[in-house]
Amino acid sequence: MLAGARQANICEVLGVCLRTWQRWKSSKNTEDRRVHNNPIPANKLSEFEVQRILKISNEKRFANLPPKKIVPMLADEGTYIASEASFYRILKAANQLKHRNKSRAGRKVIKPKELVASAPNQVYSWDITYLPTDVRGIFLYLYLVMDVYSRKIVGWQIHRSESADLAADLMVDICAREELLKHQVTLHSDNGSPMKGATMLATLQKLGVVTSFSRPAVSNDNPYSESIFKTLKYHHKYPCKQFKSLEQARNWVEGFVNWYNNEHLHSAISFVTPNQRHSGMDIEILEKRNYIYLKAKSLNPQRWSRNTRNWKHISSVSLNPDKSKREKEVKIAA
């Protein structure tokens, strides 16, 4: 200090807070009065005990057991070495706190990649649902493919069984009818055997359809198909009793698809029909609605305290959106 060094720099070298040094100096007692705790805890396990824990944990009878089972078993034998927490800590330090039994270790399943559709025939979603028959335990199977952007049902079939061959035939028909180019569309589904069957995958590869799959047992990864099946089964004309024949089921679903695509005003796409959005007619329809509302407001402005209803065209639709990405975009915009 006499040589001109700053107090802050000296305190940093000595490991003393500047305010502490100033307080000591003002009391004219420069003795180091910090309390020095012993860094070694009194209950620390010795090296011998650590090695004993590792040795016991790797014995044949304990090799596939976690500490929460090893410690009680030792206690039943009248032996106590350390707590379960100590066992866990020591095994972790020795890189042995991993999957210890013979069963396959649980694997981390990554969420499906976000798919964004900004036009029709870019992202499809499909699934199979059961349709009950009048014979208990026997079902019909509805194969249904929808366009995520427009919500249009682009293809469907009903069969008596689930099969990758039947699913492949459906996709061949859809690709021909929609005139899809190779690598134009991504088809998302769950992990069922018809979705991942060899015939289905080979057909999709030949057609140039990109595949996307949900995580095992996670229905939320395929929400659009789940939603349309709920709409179908809760429709007011859905049969109260089971379907009596395959022909009856096909006739009813054909009527539902016609209603859904051409009459149903879908809330998620600004209350236009899936066919109107699929064909691009929704842009003109929404512009007309917006004009009508603005005209009504200009004629009677006191009825509106704020803006008119939002009839903005929805430009894109996401399947399994990346929430972390959205949060980062919001932070950057803020």
Residue, then its C-alpha position, 0 to 999 in steps of 0.5 A: m500500500l505504501a508503494g501505491a498499490r490499490q486496496a482492492n488489488i491487495c484484498e484480492v491477493l489476500g482473499v479478503c473482502l475490501r469492506t472487511w479490510q476497511r472495517w479492520k483498519s478503522s478499528k486499528n486492529t489488523e489481526d486476521r480475525r476470519v474463522h477458519n473452518n476445517p475443510i475436512p468433515a469429521n464424518k468423512l469416510s476413510e479410504f479403506e471404507v470407500q474401497r470396501i463399499l466399492k468391493i461390496s457393491n461389485e460382489k456377484r450378489f450385489a452387482n446388479l442391485p442399486p444402493k437402495k437395495i444393497v444397504p437394507m440387505l447388509a442391515d439384515e445381515g447385521t452390517y452397516i458400512a455407510s448410508e445409501a447416499s454415501f453408496y450412491r456418491i462413491l459409486k458415482a465418483a467411480n463411474q459405476l452409478k449406471h444401469r446395473n442390472k441385465s435388462r436393457a437400459g432405458r434409452k432417451v427418445i428424441k422428440p420428432k423434428e418440427l415439421v412446418a407446412s406453408a402450402p398443401n401437400q407438404v406435410y401429411s399425418w395418418d393413423i388407423t382407428y377401430l370401428p366397432t362391429d356388431v360382433r363383440g371383439i371384432f373391429l373394422y379398421l379405418y386408414l385415414v390420411m390428412d393434409v396438415y396444412s389444409r386439414k383436408i382428408v386426402g385419402w381413406q380406406i376401411h379394411r377388416s385388418e391392419s396391414a402394411d400392404l393395405a397402407a402402402d396401396l392407400m399411399v400409392d392412390i393418394c400420390a397419384r390423385e394429388e399428383l405428388l412429386k418425389h420428396q414433396v411431402t413428409l408423412h408423419s405417423d406413430n410407430g405401429s406395425p402398419m406404419k413401419g412395415a417393410t412393404m409400407l417403407a419400401t413403397l414410400q421410398k419408391l414414391g419419394v415420400v419422406t417419413s416421420f414418426s412419433r415417439p413410442a406411446v406418445s399420442n401428442d406427437n400425432p395430434y392432427s390424426e387424433s383430433i380428426f378421429k375424435t371429430l369423426k366419432y363424436h359427430h352427431k350422425y355417428p351410429c349409436k350402434q355398431f356397424k353391421s357390415l363393411e359396406q355400411a361403414r364405408n358408406w357412412v365414412e364416405g358421407f363424413v369425409n364429404w361433409y368434413n372436406n366440403e361443409h365443415l368450417h374448421s376452427a383452426i383455419s379461420f372457419v373455412t372448409p378444408n377443401q377451400r383452404h386446400s384449393g387456395m380459395d380461403i384467402e379470398i373468403l377471409e379478405k371478403r369477411n374482413y371487408i364486411y367487418l370493417k364496413a360494418k364498423s365504419l357504419n356503426p363504430q360505437r359497437w366496437s370498442r377495439n379492432t374487428r375480428n381477426w380474419k387473417h389468413i394462417s400462413s403456416v401450420s406446425l407439427n410438433p413445434d419446437k417450443s425452445k426455438r419459439e421461446k428464443e424467438v420471443k426473447i429476441a423480439a422482446 
